[in-house]
Amino acid sequence: MNVIIGAGISGLTIGYLLHKKNEDYIIFEREEPGGWCRTYEINKFRFDAGGHFFHSMDESIESLIGDIGVDMHRVERRAFVYWNKSLISYPIQSNIAQFNFNERFFASFSYIFRSRKTPENLKEFFMTKTGRFLCDRFLYGYNKKMWGKNPEKLPPYFLGRYFPETSLFAPRKQTGYNPVFFYPSQGIGEVIKGFLKKGVRIKKGNLEKVGEGKVRVGGRWIRYRNLYLTIPLPEIIKISPFLKEFREYPFDYVGMKILLLGVKGKLINNAHWIYFAQDNLPFTRVGSFTNISKEMSPGGYSSIWIEVPVRNKIPEDRSIIDAIKSTGLLRGKVLFTRSLHFPYAYPIRDDVTDMVVKEIEGILKRRGIYLSGRFARWEYNTMSDSIKRGMELV
Ligand SMILES: Cc1cc2nc3c(=O)[nH]c(=O)nc-3n(C[C@H](O)[C@H](O)[C@H](O)COP(=O)(O)OP(=O)(O)OC[C@H]3O[C@@H](n4cnc5c(N)ncnc54)[C@H](O)[C@@H]3O)c2cc1C
C-alpha cells in the first residue's frame, strides 16, 4: 500500500497520480484537505490563505491542471510597494524611475557605486544587487520583518530566483518572478476541489508515529510499501525513531498569521497586493482577492488578506486592522474578520541545513519513505515545485 500523509497540494498530486495509475493508495489528513491551498468561503466572500498564484504554467503543470478540470486565468500583476506614504510599482529596484528627483539620484548613485564583493550574508547580497540606498530604505527592513532576524544573520543567496534585477530606467515590461500569474476565478482551492472531483481518496487521520514499514495514524498501525510524507520536517523527526540524531537540529523558520477581512469598499489603485517594510506596521503584504478576480466577493465588497510573519508573539487582530487603516490604503468598512495561524510558513535553508536535509532524505529513502512539498523537504518552494516533485516521485 502507498500511504500519503497530508492532503495539501503535494499529497493530493501524489494521490491523484497513483489514482490514475490504478495503484493502491490512501491519503491521511488531520484537517480539511488543502493545507496552504485551501479557499475559505465566509458570508459569500472567498479567501485563500494569503496570496497563492501560479507563477508559470509549463506544459506539465498545464496538463495536470487541465486534467483535473480547473480553468486558470492569466492575470497581469498590479503589485506595489508602500513608499513614503505613496505607492511605487513592485519590484522597487526595477522602478527607480518612479521615485522623486532626490530619491532617484541617491538610488542611481548608490547602485552605480555599489559593492562588488562576494556577499557573505543577505544584507551584503542586497548591497551588491541594488546598492545601499534601496537596501537601507526598503530591502533591509522588509526582510528583517519577514524573517524575524537581521539580514546580516541570513545566508546570501536564499532568495535565489525570487530576487528581481535592478534597473535605473523605466522597464518596458513588468519584471520580477511573477509579472503575469495564473489563478482560478474562485480561488486557489479550485485546484484542491479538482483533485477531489477526480475521486482521490482521503481519510481523516493524524500521523502519530513512523515505524519501519508501518505508521500509526489515529491510534491504528497501517503497513506501507511506500510512504510519502508532506508534513513539516521537524514534526517528522519528532515521531521517527530512526531520525533521533536530528532531534536537536535547530531548523529555522517563520510562521504566519493571515488575517482575512470582509470589507465594504476596496484596496486602492485596484492593487492586487502591496508590500510593506515599515517596522511600525506588523504586516509584510496586504492584498485584495477581489481586485484579482471579481468572483471572490459580492459587488461593491472586497475580500482582503493581510500577511503577518510570526516569530514569537502573534499580533492582535485589532492592532493589525488599526495599522492598515492608518495607511489610508484600505478604503471602506471592515464587516468581519477571520484569523488563521500557520506555525510553519517560510522554512529557512542554509548550507548546513541543505546537507542535513539530504542526509535525512537518504536515511528515509532506504526505508521506502519519500519527502515531498515545501515543509517536508524544507524548501522555499512554489505550488508548481510541489506538483513537480509529486510527478517525479510517482
Ligand atoms: C504566505 C505564503 C504564500 C505563498 N504564495 C505562493 C504563491 O503565490 N505561489 C506558489 O506557487 N506558492 C506559494 N506558496 C507556497 C505554497 O503554499 C506551497 O508550495 C504549497 O502549498 C505546499 O503544499 P504542501 O502540500 O507541501 O504543504 P501543506 O499545504 O502544508 O500541506 C500539508 C498537509 O499536511 C497536513 N498535516 C500536517 N501534519 C499532519 C499530521 N500529523 N497528520 C496528518 N496530516 C497532517 C496539514 O493539515 C496539511 O493539509 C506560498 C506559501 C506561503 C506560506
The ligand as an SDF file (V2000), in Angstrom:
LIG
                    3D

 53 58  0  0  0  0  0  0  0  0999 V2000
    2.2960   33.0450    2.6730 C   0  0  0  0  0  0  0  0  0  0  0  0
    2.5870   32.0920    1.5420 C   0  0  0  0  0  0  0  0  0  0  0  0
    2.3310   32.4880    0.2420 C   0  0  0  0  0  0  0  0  0  0  0  0
    2.6080   31.6200   -0.8060 C   0  0  0  0  0  0  0  0  0  0  0  0
    2.3580   32.0360   -2.0720 N   0  0  0  0  0  0  0  0  0  0  0  0
    2.5920   31.2070   -3.1030 C   0  0  0  0  0  0  0  0  0  0  0  0
    2.3150   31.6230   -4.4380 C   0  0  0  0  0  0  0  0  0  0  0  0
    1.8550   32.7330   -4.7000 O   0  0  0  0  0  0  0  0  0  0  0  0
    2.5760   30.7450   -5.4420 N   0  0  0  0  0  0  0  0  0  0  0  0
    3.0810   29.4910   -5.2180 C   0  0  0  0  0  0  0  0  0  0  0  0
    3.2730   28.7350   -6.1790 O   0  0  0  0  0  0  0  0  0  0  0  0
    3.3490   29.0740   -3.9570 N   0  0  0  0  0  0  0  0  0  0  0  0
    3.1180   29.8900   -2.9060 C   0  0  0  0  0  0  0  0  0  0  0  0
    3.3850   29.4690   -1.6350 N   0  0  0  0  0  0  0  0  0  0  0  0
    3.9220   28.0980   -1.4490 C   0  0  0  0  0  0  0  0  0  0  0  0
    2.8060   27.0570   -1.3880 C   0  0  0  0  0  0  0  0  0  0  0  0
    1.9130   27.3990   -0.3530 O   0  0  0  0  0  0  0  0  0  0  0  0
    3.4080   25.6770   -1.1060 C   0  0  0  0  0  0  0  0  0  0  0  0
    4.3420   25.3350   -2.1020 O   0  0  0  0  0  0  0  0  0  0  0  0
    2.3670   24.5680   -1.0700 C   0  0  0  0  0  0  0  0  0  0  0  0
    1.1230   24.9860   -0.6150 O   0  0  0  0  0  0  0  0  0  0  0  0
    2.9060   23.4540   -0.1870 C   0  0  0  0  0  0  0  0  0  0  0  0
    1.9670   22.4260   -0.1330 O   0  0  0  0  0  0  0  0  0  0  0  0
    2.2450   21.1140    0.6970 P   0  0  0  0  0  0  0  0  0  0  0  0
    1.2020   20.1450    0.3060 O   0  0  0  0  0  0  0  0  0  0  0  0
    3.6600   20.7220    0.5300 O   0  0  0  0  0  0  0  0  0  0  0  0
    2.0890   21.5320    2.2440 O   0  0  0  0  0  0  0  0  0  0  0  0
    0.7750   21.9230    3.0630 P   0  0  0  0  0  0  0  0  0  0  0  0
   -0.1040   22.7780    2.2650 O   0  0  0  0  0  0  0  0  0  0  0  0
    1.2620   22.4320    4.3770 O   0  0  0  0  0  0  0  0  0  0  0  0
    0.0280   20.5290    3.2930 O   0  0  0  0  0  0  0  0  0  0  0  0
    0.3940   19.6270    4.2920 C   0  0  0  0  0  0  0  0  0  0  0  0
   -0.8670   18.9880    4.8560 C   0  0  0  0  0  0  0  0  0  0  0  0
   -0.4740   18.0530    5.8570 O   0  0  0  0  0  0  0  0  0  0  0  0
   -1.4180   18.0880    6.9120 C   0  0  0  0  0  0  0  0  0  0  0  0
   -0.7810   17.5600    8.1220 N   0  0  0  0  0  0  0  0  0  0  0  0
    0.1640   18.1540    8.8910 C   0  0  0  0  0  0  0  0  0  0  0  0
    0.5230   17.3520    9.9040 N   0  0  0  0  0  0  0  0  0  0  0  0
   -0.2100   16.2200    9.7810 C   0  0  0  0  0  0  0  0  0  0  0  0
   -0.2740   15.0010   10.5250 C   0  0  0  0  0  0  0  0  0  0  0  0
    0.4880   14.7790   11.6100 N   0  0  0  0  0  0  0  0  0  0  0  0
   -1.1370   14.0380   10.1050 N   0  0  0  0  0  0  0  0  0  0  0  0
   -1.9200   14.2290    9.0050 C   0  0  0  0  0  0  0  0  0  0  0  0
   -1.8940   15.3530    8.2700 N   0  0  0  0  0  0  0  0  0  0  0  0
   -1.0450   16.3430    8.6450 C   0  0  0  0  0  0  0  0  0  0  0  0
   -1.7820   19.5630    7.0130 C   0  0  0  0  0  0  0  0  0  0  0  0
   -3.0290   19.7290    7.6630 O   0  0  0  0  0  0  0  0  0  0  0  0
   -1.8120   19.9730    5.5400 C   0  0  0  0  0  0  0  0  0  0  0  0
   -3.0980   19.8520    4.9870 O   0  0  0  0  0  0  0  0  0  0  0  0
    3.1440   30.3250   -0.5600 C   0  0  0  0  0  0  0  0  0  0  0  0
    3.3870   29.9290    0.7500 C   0  0  0  0  0  0  0  0  0  0  0  0
    3.1260   30.7990    1.7890 C   0  0  0  0  0  0  0  0  0  0  0  0
    3.4220   30.3380    3.1780 C   0  0  0  0  0  0  0  0  0  0  0  0
  1  2  1  0
  2  3  1  0
  2 52  2  0
  3  4  2  0
  4  5  1  0
  4 50  1  0
  5  6  2  0
  6  7  1  0
  6 13  1  0
  7  8  2  0
  7  9  1  0
  9 10  1  0
 10 11  2  0
 10 12  1  0
 12 13  2  0
 13 14  1  0
 14 15  1  0
 14 50  1  0
 15 16  1  0
 16 17  1  0
 16 18  1  0
 18 19  1  0
 18 20  1  0
 20 21  1  0
 20 22  1  0
 22 23  1  0
 23 24  1  0
 24 25  2  0
 24 26  1  0
 24 27  1  0
 27 28  1  0
 28 29  2  0
 28 30  1  0
 28 31  1  0
 31 32  1  0
 32 33  1  0
 33 34  1  0
 33 48  1  0
 34 35  1  0
 35 36  1  0
 35 46  1  0
 36 37  1  0
 36 45  1  0
 37 38  2  0
 38 39  1  0
 39 40  1  0
 39 45  2  0
 40 41  1  0
 40 42  2  0
 42 43  1  0
 43 44  2  0
 44 45  1  0
 46 47  1  0
 46 48  1  0
 48 49  1  0
 50 51  2  0
 51 52  1  0
 52 53  1  0
M  END
$$$$
